[in-house]
């Protein structure tokens, strides 16, 4: 597949921008055929299923204390700004 992509890129470079759609259509067709071939092989048992991707760590939940601390800090900042603002 990499060879076909490299060949398409080289053809695009050689032919110029006037042939963009023709080069792209040819590449899409070849990639589509490769996808069809792989799906058929997987459906009929000729290829193993893809390996599962490893998952990252589960997201941690915040406790109540950090949330109250953040909200309290914002409230104090707003009140302090209101007191210090001229007006």
N, C-alpha and C positions, 0 to 999 in steps of 0.2 A: 504494500500500500504506500509506503514511504517513497518507493521508486516512482510510482505513478504520480504522486503529488509533486515530486521533484521534476519529473518530465513535463508535467503541466505548467509548472512555474517557468521552466526553461522555454517551453513553447510560447508562453505569454511574453517572455522577455524577447524572444526572437521575432515573433510576429507583430508585436506592438499592440497598442490599445484598441485598434480596429477589430481585433478578434477576441476581445474580452469575453463576450457572451458565448462564443463557440467553445473557447477553452474551458470556461466555467461549466457549461452544459456537459461537455465530455467528462470532466472530472466528477461532477455530480452523478452522472450515469454510472461511472466506474465504481464510485463509492457506494451507490445504491445497490449495484450488483454484488459487491463484497458483503454488504449488510445482509442482503437476501441469502447469500450463500451461508453465512454464519448462522442465521436464524434457522435455515433448513437443517443445517448440521446439528444444531442444538436440539431442534424438535425431534429429530430422528435418532438422537443419542450418540452422535459422532463426536461431539465436543462436550467437555464437562461444563457445568454451570460456572459462571464467574465466581471468584472467591469473594466472600463478604468483605466490605470495607471496614477497617477498624474504626470504632467510634471513640470520640474524645471523652474526657471525663464528664460526668453528669454536672449540670450547672448547680451551684450552691444556692440555697435559699437564704435570704437575709433574715436575721432575727428581728425582733421588735425593737430592741434597744438602738441599733444603728438608724432605723427609720425615725424614731422619736428624736434622736440626736440631730439628724439632718433637718427635720421639720422645725425643731426648736431653734436651731442656728439660723435658719431662714427667717423665722418670725422675729428673732432678736435683731437681725440685720435690717429688716424692714422697719421695725420700730425705731431703731437707732438712726436710720436715715431720715425718718419722718421728724424726729426730734431735732436733728442737726441741720435739717434743711431750712434755709431762710424762708420766711414767708408768712 
